[in-house]
């Protein structure tokens, strides 16, 4: 049941962020290539999640997400995940105060 909810949410994200469903469908086909029944059920659940939110018109706004800038590891300081989270929180706090 938990997996189905995640796939429904993934279909919702495809709709809200105006993404292509093809990369996710290819990933599903690669991951479960030996289990055609699971592939079909998983793809249908993803599409149902998309159609459910599209039919209810719960979200009137679709967001465009531009491609991310290339990331160069050499130019970034070496930080752990906790340090990066803390830095992000501090940055957001500074933006709110100004």
mmCIF file as gemmi writes it, N, C-alpha and C atoms, coordinates in Angstrom:
data_model
loop_
_atom_site.group_PDB
_atom_site.id
_atom_site.type_symbol
_atom_site.label_atom_id
_atom_site.label_alt_id
_atom_site.label_comp_id
_atom_site.label_asym_id
_atom_site.label_entity_id
_atom_site.label_seq_id
_atom_site.pdbx_PDB_ins_code
_atom_site.Cartn_x
_atom_site.Cartn_y
_atom_site.Cartn_z
_atom_site.occupancy
_atom_site.B_iso_or_equiv
_atom_site.pdbx_formal_charge
_atom_site.auth_seq_id
_atom_site.auth_asym_id
_atom_site.pdbx_PDB_model_num
ATOM 1 N N . UNK Axp A 1 ? 0.82 -1.197 0 1 0 ? 1 A 1
ATOM 2 C CA . UNK Axp A 1 ? 0 0 0 1 0 ? 1 A 1
ATOM 3 C C . UNK Axp A 1 ? 0.862 1.258 0 1 0 ? 1 A 1
ATOM 4 N N . UNK Axp A 2 ? 1.972 1.206 0.755 1 0 ? 2 A 1
ATOM 5 C CA . UNK Axp A 2 ? 2.863 2.361 0.837 1 0 ? 2 A 1
ATOM 6 C C . UNK Axp A 2 ? 3.469 2.675 -0.533 1 0 ? 2 A 1
ATOM 7 N N . UNK Axp A 3 ? 3.831 1.629 -1.283 1 0 ? 3 A 1
ATOM 8 C CA . UNK Axp A 3 ? 4.403 1.837 -2.617 1 0 ? 3 A 1
ATOM 9 C C . UNK Axp A 3 ? 3.39 2.481 -3.559 1 0 ? 3 A 1
ATOM 10 N N . UNK Axp A 4 ? 2.143 2.059 -3.437 1 0 ? 4 A 1
ATOM 11 C CA . UNK Axp A 4 ? 1.114 2.642 -4.294 1 0 ? 4 A 1
ATOM 12 C C . UNK Axp A 4 ? 0.934 4.123 -4.004 1 0 ? 4 A 1
ATOM 13 N N . UNK Axp A 5 ? 0.969 4.489 -2.729 1 0 ? 5 A 1
ATOM 14 C CA . UNK Axp A 5 ? 0.835 5.902 -2.364 1 0 ? 5 A 1
ATOM 15 C C . UNK Axp A 5 ? 1.997 6.713 -2.923 1 0 ? 5 A 1
ATOM 16 N N . UNK Axp A 6 ? 3.189 6.144 -2.885 1 0 ? 6 A 1
ATOM 17 C CA . UNK Axp A 6 ? 4.355 6.849 -3.426 1 0 ? 6 A 1
ATOM 18 C C . UNK Axp A 6 ? 4.229 7.037 -4.932 1 0 ? 6 A 1
ATOM 19 N N . UNK Axp A 7 ? 3.712 6.037 -5.632 1 0 ? 7 A 1
ATOM 20 C CA . UNK Axp A 7 ? 3.527 6.167 -7.07 1 0 ? 7 A 1
ATOM 21 C C . UNK Axp A 7 ? 2.43 7.167 -7.409 1 0 ? 7 A 1
ATOM 22 N N . UNK Axp A 8 ? 1.373 7.206 -6.611 1 0 ? 8 A 1
ATOM 23 C CA . UNK Axp A 8 ? 0.333 8.216 -6.826 1 0 ? 8 A 1
ATOM 24 C C . UNK Axp A 8 ? 0.911 9.616 -6.642 1 0 ? 8 A 1
ATOM 25 N N . UNK Axp A 9 ? 1.754 9.775 -5.622 1 0 ? 9 A 1
ATOM 26 C CA . UNK Axp A 9 ? 2.402 11.076 -5.395 1 0 ? 9 A 1
ATOM 27 C C . UNK Axp A 9 ? 3.367 11.418 -6.522 1 0 ? 9 A 1
ATOM 28 N N . UNK Axp A 10 ? 4.044 10.405 -7.061 1 0 ? 10 A 1
ATOM 29 C CA . UNK Axp A 10 ? 4.946 10.644 -8.185 1 0 ? 10 A 1
ATOM 30 C C . UNK Axp A 10 ? 4.159 11.131 -9.403 1 0 ? 10 A 1
ATOM 31 N N . UNK Axp A 11 ? 2.999 10.536 -9.64 1 0 ? 11 A 1
ATOM 32 C CA . UNK Axp A 11 ? 2.136 11.013 -10.72 1 0 ? 11 A 1
ATOM 33 C C . UNK Axp A 11 ? 1.676 12.437 -10.491 1 0 ? 11 A 1
ATOM 34 N N . UNK Axp A 12 ? 1.426 12.772 -9.246 1 0 ? 12 A 1
ATOM 35 C CA . UNK Axp A 12 ? 1.051 14.138 -8.874 1 0 ? 12 A 1
ATOM 36 C C . UNK Axp A 12 ? 2.199 15.099 -9.176 1 0 ? 12 A 1
ATOM 37 N N . UNK Axp A 13 ? 3.425 14.711 -8.837 1 0 ? 13 A 1
ATOM 38 C CA . UNK Axp A 13 ? 4.594 15.572 -9.102 1 0 ? 13 A 1
ATOM 39 C C . UNK Axp A 13 ? 4.806 15.773 -10.594 1 0 ? 13 A 1
ATOM 40 N N . UNK Axp A 14 ? 4.553 14.737 -11.38 1 0 ? 14 A 1
ATOM 41 C CA . UNK Axp A 14 ? 4.667 14.863 -12.833 1 0 ? 14 A 1
ATOM 42 C C . UNK Axp A 14 ? 3.72 15.944 -13.338 1 0 ? 14 A 1
ATOM 43 N N . UNK Axp A 15 ? 2.524 15.986 -12.783 1 0 ? 15 A 1
ATOM 44 C CA . UNK Axp A 15 ? 1.54 16.981 -13.203 1 0 ? 15 A 1
ATOM 45 C C . UNK Axp A 15 ? 1.916 18.377 -12.718 1 0 ? 15 A 1
ATOM 46 N N . UNK Axp A 16 ? 2.215 18.521 -11.427 1 0 ? 16 A 1
ATOM 47 C CA . UNK Axp A 16 ? 2.45 19.846 -10.853 1 0 ? 16 A 1
ATOM 48 C C . UNK Axp A 16 ? 3.711 20.496 -11.416 1 0 ? 16 A 1
ATOM 49 N N . UNK Axp A 17 ? 4.757 19.706 -11.58 1 0 ? 17 A 1
ATOM 50 C CA . UNK Axp A 17 ? 6.021 20.276 -12.051 1 0 ? 17 A 1
ATOM 51 C C . UNK Axp A 17 ? 6.198 20.162 -13.559 1 0 ? 17 A 1
ATOM 52 N N . UNK Axp A 18 ? 5.148 19.737 -14.247 1 0 ? 18 A 1
ATOM 53 C CA . UNK Axp A 18 ? 5.142 19.684 -15.701 1 0 ? 18 A 1
ATOM 54 C C . UNK Axp A 18 ? 6.338 18.88 -16.23 1 0 ? 18 A 1
ATOM 55 N N . UNK Axp A 19 ? 6.522 17.692 -15.675 1 0 ? 19 A 1
ATOM 56 C CA . UNK Axp A 19 ? 7.634 16.827 -16.047 1 0 ? 19 A 1
ATOM 57 C C . UNK Axp A 19 ? 7.185 15.764 -17.037 1 0 ? 19 A 1
ATOM 58 N N . UNK Axp A 20 ? 8.147 15.118 -17.647 1 0 ? 20 A 1
ATOM 59 C CA . UNK Axp A 20 ? 7.86 14.002 -18.532 1 0 ? 20 A 1
ATOM 60 C C . UNK Axp A 20 ? 7.784 12.721 -17.709 1 0 ? 20 A 1
ATOM 61 N N . UNK Axp A 21 ? 6.859 11.864 -18.052 1 0 ? 21 A 1
ATOM 62 C CA . UNK Axp A 21 ? 6.701 10.605 -17.336 1 0 ? 21 A 1
ATOM 63 C C . UNK Axp A 21 ? 7.652 9.534 -17.882 1 0 ? 21 A 1
ATOM 64 N N . UNK Axp A 22 ? 8.241 9.786 -19.046 1 0 ? 22 A 1
ATOM 65 C CA . UNK Axp A 22 ? 9.071 8.79 -19.714 1 0 ? 22 A 1
ATOM 66 C C . UNK Axp A 22 ? 10.267 8.305 -18.885 1 0 ? 22 A 1
ATOM 67 N N . UNK Axp A 23 ? 11.073 9.179 -18.259 1 0 ? 23 A 1
ATOM 68 C CA . UNK Axp A 23 ? 12.202 8.655 -17.476 1 0 ? 23 A 1
ATOM 69 C C . UNK Axp A 23 ? 11.765 7.724 -16.349 1 0 ? 23 A 1
ATOM 70 N N . UNK Axp A 24 ? 10.671 8.037 -15.702 1 0 ? 24 A 1
ATOM 71 C CA . UNK Axp A 24 ? 10.175 7.19 -14.618 1 0 ? 24 A 1
ATOM 72 C C . UNK Axp A 24 ? 9.686 5.857 -15.161 1 0 ? 24 A 1
ATOM 73 N N . UNK Axp A 25 ? 8.999 5.885 -16.286 1 0 ? 25 A 1
ATOM 74 C CA . UNK Axp A 25 ? 8.506 4.649 -16.898 1 0 ? 25 A 1
ATOM 75 C C . UNK Axp A 25 ? 9.685 3.778 -17.335 1 0 ? 25 A 1
ATOM 76 N N . UNK Axp A 26 ? 10.727 4.377 -17.914 1 0 ? 26 A 1
ATOM 77 C CA . UNK Axp A 26 ? 11.915 3.604 -18.303 1 0 ? 26 A 1
ATOM 78 C C . UNK Axp A 26 ? 12.577 2.975 -17.085 1 0 ? 26 A 1
ATOM 79 N N . UNK Axp A 27 ? 12.658 3.745 -15.978 1 0 ? 27 A 1
ATOM 80 C CA . UNK Axp A 27 ? 13.257 3.214 -14.757 1 0 ? 27 A 1
ATOM 81 C C . UNK Axp A 27 ? 12.448 2.024 -14.238 1 0 ? 27 A 1
ATOM 82 N N . UNK Axp A 28 ? 11.141 2.143 -14.256 1 0 ? 28 A 1
ATOM 83 C CA . UNK Axp A 28 ? 10.271 1.054 -13.804 1 0 ? 28 A 1
ATOM 84 C C . UNK Axp A 28 ? 10.496 -0.187 -14.674 1 0 ? 28 A 1
ATOM 85 N N . UNK Axp A 29 ? 10.563 0.005 -15.99 1 0 ? 29 A 1
ATOM 86 C CA . UNK Axp A 29 ? 10.755 -1.127 -16.903 1 0 ? 29 A 1
ATOM 87 C C . UNK Axp A 29 ? 12.107 -1.791 -16.689 1 0 ? 29 A 1
ATOM 88 N N . UNK Axp A 30 ? 13.143 -0.988 -16.417 1 0 ? 30 A 1
ATOM 89 C CA . UNK Axp A 30 ? 14.473 -1.559 -16.166 1 0 ? 30 A 1
ATOM 90 C C . UNK Axp A 30 ? 14.524 -2.301 -14.84 1 0 ? 30 A 1
ATOM 91 N N . UNK Axp A 31 ? 13.94 -1.715 -13.812 1 0 ? 31 A 1
ATOM 92 C CA . UNK Axp A 31 ? 14.016 -2.307 -12.473 1 0 ? 31 A 1
ATOM 93 C C . UNK Axp A 31 ? 13.251 -3.629 -12.383 1 0 ? 31 A 1
ATOM 94 N N . UNK Axp A 32 ? 12.099 -3.709 -13.014 1 0 ? 32 A 1
ATOM 95 C CA . UNK Axp A 32 ? 11.244 -4.894 -12.912 1 0 ? 32 A 1
ATOM 96 C C . UNK Axp A 32 ? 11.131 -5.625 -14.244 1 0 ? 32 A 1
ATOM 97 N N . UNK Axp A 33 ? 12.204 -5.67 -15.037 1 0 ? 33 A 1
ATOM 98 C CA . UNK Axp A 33 ? 12.123 -6.25 -16.381 1 0 ? 33 A 1
ATOM 99 C C . UNK Axp A 33 ? 11.763 -7.728 -16.383 1 0 ? 33 A 1
ATOM 100 N N . UNK Axp A 34 ? 12.023 -8.426 -15.3 1 0 ? 34 A 1
ATOM 101 C CA . UNK Axp A 34 ? 11.693 -9.857 -15.233 1 0 ? 34 A 1
ATOM 102 C C . UNK Axp A 34 ? 10.293 -10.118 -14.684 1 0 ? 34 A 1
ATOM 103 N N . UNK Axp A 35 ? 9.59 -9.049 -14.32 1 0 ? 35 A 1
ATOM 104 C CA . UNK Axp A 35 ? 8.25 -9.203 -13.735 1 0 ? 35 A 1
ATOM 105 C C . UNK Axp A 35 ? 7.261 -8.312 -14.499 1 0 ? 35 A 1
ATOM 106 N N . UNK Axp A 36 ? 6.786 -8.774 -15.653 1 0 ? 36 A 1
ATOM 107 C CA . UNK Axp A 36 ? 5.942 -7.92 -16.497 1 0 ? 36 A 1
ATOM 108 C C . UNK Axp A 36 ? 4.637 -7.486 -15.822 1 0 ? 36 A 1
ATOM 109 N N . UNK Axp A 37 ? 4.092 -8.292 -14.955 1 0 ? 37 A 1
ATOM 110 C CA . UNK Axp A 37 ? 2.848 -7.923 -14.275 1 0 ? 37 A 1
ATOM 111 C C . UNK Axp A 37 ? 3.08 -6.734 -13.34 1 0 ? 37 A 1
ATOM 112 N N . UNK Axp A 38 ? 4.201 -6.748 -12.633 1 0 ? 38 A 1
ATOM 113 C CA . UNK Axp A 38 ? 4.531 -5.631 -11.74 1 0 ? 38 A 1
ATOM 114 C C . UNK Axp A 38 ? 4.816 -4.37 -12.544 1 0 ? 38 A 1
ATOM 115 N N . UNK Axp A 39 ? 5.484 -4.526 -13.692 1 0 ? 39 A 1
ATOM 116 C CA . UNK Axp A 39 ? 5.754 -3.368 -14.553 1 0 ? 39 A 1
ATOM 117 C C . UNK Axp A 39 ? 4.45 -2.707 -14.968 1 0 ? 39 A 1
ATOM 118 N N . UNK Axp A 40 ? 3.513 -3.509 -15.428 1 0 ? 40 A 1
ATOM 119 C CA . UNK Axp A 40 ? 2.236 -2.96 -15.897 1 0 ? 40 A 1
ATOM 120 C C . UNK Axp A 40 ? 1.456 -2.311 -14.76 1 0 ? 40 A 1
ATOM 121 N N . UNK Axp A 41 ? 1.401 -2.974 -13.613 1 0 ? 41 A 1
ATOM 122 C CA . UNK Axp A 41 ? 0.667 -2.42 -12.465 1 0 ? 41 A 1
ATOM 123 C C . UNK Axp A 41 ? 1.296 -1.12 -11.984 1 0 ? 41 A 1
ATOM 124 N N . UNK Axp A 42 ? 2.616 -1.072 -11.971 1 0 ? 42 A 1
ATOM 125 C CA . UNK Axp A 42 ? 3.319 0.121 -11.501 1 0 ? 42 A 1
ATOM 126 C C . UNK Axp A 42 ? 3.101 1.292 -12.453 1 0 ? 42 A 1
ATOM 127 N N . UNK Axp A 43 ? 3.182 1.033 -13.753 1 0 ? 43 A 1
ATOM 128 C CA . UNK Axp A 43 ? 2.953 2.1 -14.731 1 0 ? 43 A 1
ATOM 129 C C . UNK Axp A 43 ? 1.515 2.611 -14.659 1 0 ? 43 A 1
ATOM 130 N N . UNK Axp A 44 ? 0.573 1.71 -14.478 1 0 ? 44 A 1
ATOM 131 C CA . UNK Axp A 44 ? -0.826 2.13 -14.364 1 0 ? 44 A 1
ATOM 132 C C . UNK Axp A 44 ? -1.056 2.985 -13.119 1 0 ? 44 A 1
ATOM 133 N N . UNK Axp A 45 ? -0.426 2.605 -12.013 1 0 ? 45 A 1
ATOM 134 C CA . UNK Axp A 45 ? -0.583 3.38 -10.781 1 0 ? 45 A 1
ATOM 135 C C . UNK Axp A 45 ? -0.011 4.778 -10.949 1 0 ? 45 A 1
ATOM 136 N N . UNK Axp A 46 ? 1.127 4.885 -11.609 1 0 ? 46 A 1
ATOM 137 C CA . UNK Axp A 46 ? 1.73 6.201 -11.868 1 0 ? 46 A 1
ATOM 138 C C . UNK Axp A 46 ? 0.793 7.054 -12.719 1 0 ? 46 A 1
ATOM 139 N N . UNK Axp A 47 ? 0.235 6.453 -13.757 1 0 ? 47 A 1
ATOM 140 C CA . UNK Axp A 47 ? -0.675 7.199 -14.634 1 0 ? 47 A 1
ATOM 141 C C . UNK Axp A 47 ? -1.969 7.578 -13.913 1 0 ? 47 A 1
ATOM 142 N N . UNK Axp A 48 ? -2.447 6.693 -13.039 1 0 ? 48 A 1
ATOM 143 C CA . UNK Axp A 48 ? -3.653 7.002 -12.257 1 0 ? 48 A 1
ATOM 144 C C . UNK Axp A 48 ? -3.39 8.196 -11.346 1 0 ? 48 A 1
ATOM 145 N N . UNK Axp A 49 ? -2.209 8.255 -10.732 1 0 ? 49 A 1
ATOM 146 C CA . UNK Axp A 49 ? -1.861 9.4 -9.888 1 0 ? 49 A 1
ATOM 147 C C . UNK Axp A 49 ? -1.886 10.69 -10.683 1 0 ? 49 A 1
ATOM 148 N N . UNK Axp A 50 ? -1.366 10.652 -11.893 1 0 ? 50 A 1
ATOM 149 C CA . UNK Axp A 50 ? -1.378 11.831 -12.764 1 0 ? 50 A 1
ATOM 150 C C . UNK Axp A 50 ? -2.811 12.219 -13.114 1 0 ? 50 A 1
ATOM 151 N N . UNK Axp A 51 ? -3.599 11.233 -13.558 1 0 ? 51 A 1
ATOM 152 C CA . UNK Axp A 51 ? -4.965 11.519 -13.996 1 0 ? 51 A 1
ATOM 153 C C . UNK Axp A 51 ? -5.875 11.925 -12.841 1 0 ? 51 A 1
ATOM 154 N N . UNK Axp A 52 ? -5.631 11.37 -11.661 1 0 ? 52 A 1
ATOM 155 C CA . UNK Axp A 52 ? -6.443 11.712 -10.492 1 0 ? 52 A 1
ATOM 156 C C . UNK Axp A 52 ? -6.344 13.2 -10.18 1 0 ? 52 A 1
ATOM 157 N N . UNK Axp A 53 ? -5.126 13.701 -10.109 1 0 ? 53 A 1
ATOM 158 C CA . UNK Axp A 53 ? -4.958 15.118 -9.787 1 0 ? 53 A 1
ATOM 159 C C . UNK Axp A 53 ? -5.352 16.012 -10.957 1 0 ? 53 A 1
ATOM 160 N N . UNK Axp A 54 ? -5.194 15.51 -12.176 1 0 ? 54 A 1
ATOM 161 C CA . UNK Axp A 54 ? -5.613 16.299 -13.33 1 0 ? 54 A 1
ATOM 162 C C . UNK Axp A 54 ? -7.135 16.417 -13.378 1 0 ? 54 A 1
ATOM 163 N N . UNK Axp A 55 ? -7.832 15.335 -13.065 1 0 ? 55 A 1
ATOM 164 C CA . UNK Axp A 55 ? -9.299 15.337 -13.129 1 0 ? 55 A 1
ATOM 165 C C . UNK Axp A 55 ? -9.923 16.165 -12.012 1 0 ? 55 A 1
ATOM 166 N N . UNK Axp A 56 ? -9.32 16.134 -10.816 1 0 ? 56 A 1
ATOM 167 C CA . UNK Axp A 56 ? -9.898 16.886 -9.706 1 0 ? 56 A 1
ATOM 168 C C . UNK Axp A 56 ? -9.599 18.376 -9.805 1 0 ? 56 A 1
ATOM 169 N N . UNK Axp A 57 ? -8.629 18.73 -10.629 1 0 ? 57 A 1
ATOM 170 C CA . UNK Axp A 57 ? -8.215 20.123 -10.794 1 0 ? 57 A 1
ATOM 171 C C . UNK Axp A 57 ? -7.926 20.77 -9.448 1 0 ? 57 A 1
ATOM 172 N N . UNK Axp A 58 ? -7.324 19.992 -8.553 1 0 ? 58 A 1
ATOM 173 C CA . UNK Axp A 58 ? -6.983 20.511 -7.224 1 0 ? 58 A 1
ATOM 174 C C . UNK Axp A 58 ? -5.871 21.542 -7.313 1 0 ? 58 A 1
ATOM 175 N N . UNK Axp A 59 ? -5.054 21.422 -8.337 1 0 ? 59 A 1
ATOM 176 C CA . UNK Axp A 59 ? -3.941 22.354 -8.493 1 0 ? 59 A 1
ATOM 177 C C . UNK Axp A 59 ? -4.096 23.084 -9.814 1 0 ? 59 A 1
ATOM 178 N N . UNK Axp A 60 ? -4.267 24.375 -9.736 1 0 ? 60 A 1
ATOM 179 C CA . UNK Axp A 60 ? -4.469 25.176 -10.938 1 0 ? 60 A 1
ATOM 180 C C . UNK Axp A 60 ? -3.157 25.644 -11.543 1 0 ? 60 A 1
ATOM 181 N N . UNK Axp A 61 ? -2.063 25.467 -10.817 1 0 ? 61 A 1
ATOM 182 C CA . UNK Axp A 61 ? -0.773 25.993 -11.252 1 0 ? 61 A 1
ATOM 183 C C . UNK Axp A 61 ? 0.159 24.837 -11.585 1 0 ? 61 A 1
ATOM 184 N N . UNK Axp A 62 ? 0.779 24.915 -12.74 1 0 ? 62 A 1
ATOM 185 C CA . UNK Axp A 62 ? 1.853 23.99 -13.087 1 0 ? 62 A 1
ATOM 186 C C . UNK Axp A 62 ? 3.15 24.787 -13.102 1 0 ? 62 A 1
ATOM 187 N N . UNK Axp A 63 ? 4.173 24.253 -12.493 1 0 ? 63 A 1
ATOM 188 C CA . UNK Axp A 63 ? 5.44 24.973 -12.382 1 0 ? 63 A 1
ATOM 189 C C . UNK Axp A 63 ? 6.43 24.467 -13.419 1 0 ? 63 A 1
ATOM 190 N N . UNK Axp A 64 ? 7.161 25.379 -14.009 1 0 ? 64 A 1
ATOM 191 C CA . UNK Axp A 64 ? 8.223 25.016 -14.925 1 0 ? 64 A 1
ATOM 192 C C . UNK Axp A 64 ? 9.525 24.958 -14.125 1 0 ? 64 A 1
ATOM 193 N N . UNK Axp A 65 ? 10.238 23.879 -14.263 1 0 ? 65 A 1
ATOM 194 C CA . UNK Axp A 65 ? 11.518 23.745 -13.565 1 0 ? 65 A 1
ATOM 195 C C . UNK Axp A 65 ? 12.633 23.79 -14.599 1 0 ? 65 A 1
ATOM 196 N N . UNK Axp A 66 ? 13.442 24.85 -14.572 1 0 ? 66 A 1
ATOM 197 C CA . UNK Axp A 66 ? 14.538 24.939 -15.534 1 0 ? 66 A 1
ATOM 198 C C . UNK Axp A 66 ? 15.613 23.909 -15.204 1 0 ? 66 A 1
ATOM 199 N N . UNK Axp A 67 ? 16.412 23.531 -16.181 1 0 ? 67 A 1
ATOM 200 C CA . UNK Axp A 67 ? 17.49 22.582 -15.906 1 0 ? 67 A 1
ATOM 201 C C . UNK Axp A 67 ? 18.464 23.154 -14.879 1 0 ? 67 A 1
ATOM 202 N N . UNK Axp A 68 ? 18.993 22.29 -14.058 1 0 ? 68 A 1
ATOM 203 C CA . UNK Axp A 68 ? 19.943 22.725 -13.036 1 0 ? 68 A 1
ATOM 204 C C . UNK Axp A 68 ? 21.26 23.121 -13.676 1 0 ? 68 A 1
ATOM 205 N N . UNK Axp A 69 ? 21.952 24.029 -13.019 1 0 ? 69 A 1
ATOM 206 C CA . UNK Axp A 69 ? 23.275 24.409 -13.494 1 0 ? 69 A 1
ATOM 207 C C . UNK Axp A 69 ? 24.235 23.266 -13.218 1 0 ? 69 A 1
ATOM 208 N N . UNK Axp A 70 ? 25.266 23.198 -14.02 1 0 ? 70 A 1
ATOM 209 C CA . UNK Axp A 70 ? 26.238 22.133 -13.804 1 0 ? 70 A 1
ATOM 210 C C . UNK Axp A 70 ? 26.95 22.343 -12.482 1 0 ? 70 A 1
ATOM 211 N N . UNK Axp A 71 ? 27.224 21.267 -11.823 1 0 ? 71 A 1
ATOM 212 C CA . UNK Axp A 71 ? 27.828 21.297 -10.503 1 0 ? 71 A 1
ATOM 213 C C . UNK Axp A 71 ? 29.274 20.853 -10.624 1 0 ? 71 A 1
ATOM 214 N N . UNK Axp A 72 ? 30.183 21.671 -10.154 1 0 ? 72 A 1
ATOM 215 C CA . UNK Axp A 72 ? 31.602 21.342 -10.164 1 0 ? 72 A 1
ATOM 216 C C . UNK Axp A 72 ? 32.044 21.094 -8.733 1 0 ? 72 A 1
ATOM 217 N N . UNK Axp A 73 ? 32.329 19.849 -8.414 1 0 ? 73 A 1
ATOM 218 C CA . UNK Axp A 73 ? 32.691 19.48 -7.042 1 0 ? 73 A 1
ATOM 219 C C . UNK Axp A 73 ? 33.973 20.174 -6.587 1 0 ? 73 A 1
ATOM 220 N N . UNK Axp A 74 ? 34.871 20.451 -7.531 1 0 ? 74 A 1
ATOM 221 C CA . UNK Axp A 74 ? 36.137 21.08 -7.149 1 0 ? 74 A 1
ATOM 222 C C . UNK Axp A 74 ? 35.939 22.488 -6.602 1 0 ? 74 A 1
ATOM 223 N N . UNK Axp A 75 ? 34.901 23.176 -7.061 1 0 ? 75 A 1
ATOM 224 C CA . UNK Axp A 75 ? 34.686 24.564 -6.652 1 0 ? 75 A 1
ATOM 225 C C . UNK Axp A 75 ? 33.91 24.683 -5.343 1 0 ? 75 A 1
ATOM 226 N N . UNK Axp A 76 ? 33.38 23.572 -4.833 1 0 ? 76 A 1
ATOM 227 C CA . UNK Axp A 76 ? 32.584 23.597 -3.611 1 0 ? 76 A 1
ATOM 228 C C . UNK Axp A 76 ? 33.402 23.125 -2.415 1 0 ? 76 A 1
ATOM 229 N N . UNK Axp A 77 ? 33.233 23.736 -1.256 1 0 ? 77 A 1
ATOM 230 C CA . UNK Axp A 77 ? 33.94 23.248 -0.077 1 0 ? 77 A 1
ATOM 231 C C . UNK Axp A 77 ? 33.423 21.865 0.323 1 0 ? 77 A 1
ATOM 232 N N . UNK Axp A 78 ? 34.286 21.065 0.898 1 0 ? 78 A 1
ATOM 233 C CA . UNK Axp A 78 ? 33.895 19.727 1.332 1 0 ? 78 A 1
ATOM 234 C C . UNK Axp A 78 ? 33.113 19.855 2.633 1 0 ? 78 A 1
ATOM 235 N N . UNK Axp A 79 ? 31.841 19.464 2.61 1 0 ? 79 A 1
ATOM 236 C CA . UNK Axp A 79 ? 30.968 19.573 3.776 1 0 ? 79 A 1
ATOM 237 C C . UNK Axp A 79 ? 30.127 18.311 3.888 1 0 ? 79 A 1
ATOM 238 N N . UNK Axp A 80 ? 29.767 17.949 5.109 1 0 ? 80 A 1
ATOM 239 C CA . UNK Axp A 80 ? 28.871 16.815 5.311 1 0 ? 80 A 1
ATOM 240 C C . UNK Axp A 80 ? 27.433 17.263 5.042 1 0 ? 80 A 1
ATOM 241 N N . UNK Axp A 81 ? 26.536 16.3 5.007 1 0 ? 81 A 1
ATOM 242 C CA . UNK Axp A 81 ? 25.125 16.628 4.777 1 0 ? 81 A 1
ATOM 243 C C . UNK Axp A 81 ? 24.557 17.511 5.865 1 0 ? 81 A 1
ATOM 244 N N . UNK Axp A 82 ? 24.933 17.257 7.128 1 0 ? 82 A 1
ATOM 245 C CA . UNK Axp A 82 ? 24.448 18.082 8.238 1 0 ? 82 A 1
ATOM 246 C C . UNK Axp A 82 ? 24.961 19.512 8.12 1 0 ? 82 A 1
ATOM 247 N N . UNK Axp A 83 ? 26.222 19.657 7.724 1 0 ? 83 A 1
ATOM 248 C CA . UNK Axp A 83 ? 26.781 20.999 7.57 1 0 ? 83 A 1
ATOM 249 C C . UNK Axp A 83 ? 26.077 21.744 6.437 1 0 ? 83 A 1
ATOM 250 N N . UNK Axp A 84 ? 25.796 21.046 5.353 1 0 ? 84 A 1
ATOM 251 C CA . UNK Axp A 84 ? 25.094 21.702 4.236 1 0 ? 84 A 1
ATOM 252 C C . UNK Axp A 84 ? 23.675 22.1 4.642 1 0 ? 84 A 1
ATOM 253 N N . UNK Axp A 85 ? 23.006 21.242 5.418 1 0 ? 85 A 1
ATOM 254 C CA . UNK Axp A 85 ? 21.658 21.58 5.887 1 0 ? 85 A 1
ATOM 255 C C . UNK Axp A 85 ? 21.694 22.809 6.776 1 0 ? 85 A 1
ATOM 256 N N . UNK Axp A 86 ? 22.652 22.85 7.679 1 0 ? 86 A 1
ATOM 257 C CA . UNK Axp A 86 ? 22.788 24.008 8.568 1 0 ? 86 A 1
ATOM 258 C C . UNK Axp A 86 ? 23.076 25.284 7.799 1 0 ? 86 A 1
ATOM 259 N N . UNK Axp A 87 ? 23.947 25.192 6.801 1 0 ? 87 A 1
ATOM 260 C CA . UNK Axp A 87 ? 24.269 26.366 5.988 1 0 ? 87 A 1
ATOM 261 C C . UNK Axp A 87 ? 23.036 26.837 5.223 1 0 ? 87 A 1
ATOM 262 N N . UNK Axp A 88 ? 22.236 25.895 4.717 1 0 ? 88 A 1
ATOM 263 C CA . UNK Axp A 88 ? 21.019 26.261 3.995 1 0 ? 88 A 1
ATOM 264 C C . UNK Axp A 88 ? 20.001 26.938 4.896 1 0 ? 88 A 1
ATOM 265 N N . UNK Axp A 89 ? 19.874 26.446 6.12 1 0 ? 89 A 1
ATOM 266 C CA . UNK Axp A 89 ? 18.942 27.052 7.078 1 0 ? 89 A 1
ATOM 267 C C . UNK Axp A 89 ? 19.395 28.463 7.429 1 0 ? 89 A 1
ATOM 268 N N . UNK Axp A 90 ? 20.695 28.634 7.654 1 0 ? 90 A 1
ATOM 269 C CA . UNK Axp A 90 ? 21.229 29.972 7.961 1 0 ? 90 A 1
ATOM 270 C C . UNK Axp A 90 ? 21.001 30.924 6.801 1 0 ? 90 A 1
ATOM 271 N N . UNK Axp A 91 ? 21.224 30.445 5.584 1 0 ? 91 A 1
ATOM 272 C CA . UNK Axp A 91 ? 21.028 31.285 4.4 1 0 ? 91 A 1
ATOM 273 C C . UNK Axp A 91 ? 19.57 31.709 4.289 1 0 ? 91 A 1
ATOM 274 N N . UNK Axp A 92 ? 18.662 30.761 4.481 1 0 ? 92 A 1
ATOM 275 C CA . UNK Axp A 92 ? 17.224 31.087 4.395 1 0 ? 92 A 1
ATOM 276 C C . UNK Axp A 92 ? 16.818 32.069 5.477 1 0 ? 92 A 1
ATOM 277 N N . UNK Axp A 93 ? 17.357 31.896 6.675 1 0 ? 93 A 1
ATOM 278 C CA . UNK Axp A 93 ? 17.057 32.82 7.763 1 0 ? 93 A 1
ATOM 279 C C . UNK Axp A 93 ? 17.537 34.227 7.464 1 0 ? 93 A 1
ATOM 280 N N . UNK Axp A 94 ? 18.712 34.334 6.833 1 0 ? 94 A 1
ATOM 281 C CA . UNK Axp A 94 ? 19.244 35.653 6.471 1 0 ? 94 A 1
ATOM 282 C C . UNK Axp A 94 ? 18.377 36.294 5.412 1 0 ? 94 A 1
ATOM 283 N N . UNK Axp A 95 ? 17.85 35.499 4.478 1 0 ? 95 A 1
ATOM 284 C CA . UNK Axp A 95 ? 16.997 36.029 3.413 1 0 ? 95 A 1
ATOM 285 C C . UNK Axp A 95 ? 15.664 36.529 3.982 1 0 ? 95 A 1
ATOM 286 N N . UNK Axp A 96 ? 15.151 35.858 4.986 1 0 ? 96 A 1
ATOM 287 C CA . UNK Axp A 96 ? 13.863 36.25 5.581 1 0 ? 96 A 1
ATOM 288 C C . UNK Axp A 96 ? 13.991 37.564 6.319 1 0 ? 96 A 1
ATOM 289 N N . UNK Axp A 97 ? 15.11 37.756 7.013 1 0 ? 97 A 1
ATOM 290 C CA . UNK Axp A 97 ? 15.302 38.975 7.819 1 0 ? 97 A 1
ATOM 291 C C . UNK Axp A 97 ? 15.48 40.225 6.974 1 0 ? 97 A 1
ATOM 292 N N . UNK Axp A 98 ? 15.974 40.081 5.75 1 0 ? 98 A 1
ATOM 293 C CA . UNK Axp A 98 ? 16.234 41.285 4.94 1 0 ? 98 A 1
ATOM 294 C C . UNK Axp A 98 ? 15.015 41.763 4.235 1 0 ? 98 A 1
